[in-house]
């Protein structure tokens, strides 16, 4: 893709699809304008990389639409010092956004092929503060806990118990939650041993497959 055209499409994506729809965290907007989304989609779909649509990335998985990536990232309320657990590496696009906005990312993907491809993409972009784990995302990654933030790119019937056990005091979980084919985007905050859940809007994600998610 021509670099000048790609820069223009990326700026237009941020202004027209994201800022215009209410995302106002300037750090998030700046990173979305910086990360080349077309590198995270299959070659035949690169011409659609900056449309406001989810796109297939293989293995029955998708890259989320830019607005949803922005909305979920903003909901984490990142300051830059956090350790983040990401569930569902996928193409690595959301991983790259998180890595530029926090201290460290641990990202879990059940499909080794996707995890390996994402790692190559991020290393090629000079992003090195990410640890890649292949496994059941519904179990989190207890070896690296606790986490200040947890973000899931797959839908769960509820917040998996292991995630809450691995979440630090004052931490935030952002996830799609509900039925297999229709969910709400939720933010769960932990304070003083209690949790508070906010519904941010409707959404539709691929299901979280695992012990504490949906059965395949």
Secondary structure, DSSP 8 states (H G I E B T S, - for coil): --HHHHHHHHHHIIIIIIGGGT---HHHHHHHHHS-GGGGS-GGGGGGTTSSS-EEEETTEEE--HHHHHHHHHHT---S--EEEEE--TTSHHHHHHHTTSSEEEEEES-HHHHHHHHHHHHHTT--SEEEEES-GGG--GGG--EEEEEESSBBSS--HHHHHHEEEEEEEEEEEESSS-EEEEEEEEETTEEEEEEEEEE---B-BSTTSB--
